[in-house]
Amino acid sequence: MKVTIKDIQGKDSGELNLSFQPVEADKGNQAVHDVVVAYMAAQRSGTACTKTMGDVAGSGKKPWRQKGTGRARAGSFASPLWRGGGVVFGPKPRDYTKKVTKKTKQLALRKAFTERVNAGDVVVVDEIKLDSPKTKGFLGVLNALKANTGALIVAEGGNENLVLASRNVQNVEVTNSNNLNTYQLLRYNKVLLTRGALEALDARLKQD
């Protein structure tokens, strides 16, 4: 698989051969689905909590005698039928995470990247160097690379100016090849990688 490399002005400056094995069109769809569902489930905090009859404050005294009052019988001030009473079948703290195997995650990442490359949504640049952490300069780079409608930027670590200049821009996220995941690859309109980050990602995609 070949990808075109551009400079920071958006002009072609060469090509790079990727050595990882692309995923065929009819394979990997279920893996992508499973990984994305697991990722989104893991974002849920699972801290919702309601009080049952045993948790609410109140005495265990019977509100009134069983018979003879003309009112419906009642046995507890904590009854779910009463204001301030317990909640029936309410949510309790839980863990929403789902288990996904390493092979499934690897297949999903390869599938997602293959599809983005085939769709022409991946842009590779030699490097992204900003002289200062100013948003204006960063927006100029995005405009030159036609990635101003939203982009995932995968760059080498230590690029502090890039991180600072991009954090105020809507629909833009900066990450590195080691932390890149399938959900991020699918979320943005464009995937912008530096050459160094792409080579590191290529090596990661070749792993079994």
Buried (B, 14 or more C-beta within 10 A) or exposed (E): BEBEBBBBEBEEBEEBEBEBEBBEEEEBEEBBEBBBEBBEEBEEEBEEEEBBBEEBEBEEEEBEEEEEEEEEEBEBBBBBEBEEBBBEEEEEEEEEEEEBEEEBBBBBBBBBBBBBBEEEBBBBBBBBEBEEBEBEBBBBBBEBBEBBEBBBBBBBEEBEBBBBBBEEBEEBBBBBBEEBBBBBBBBBEBBBBBBBBBBBBBEBBEEE
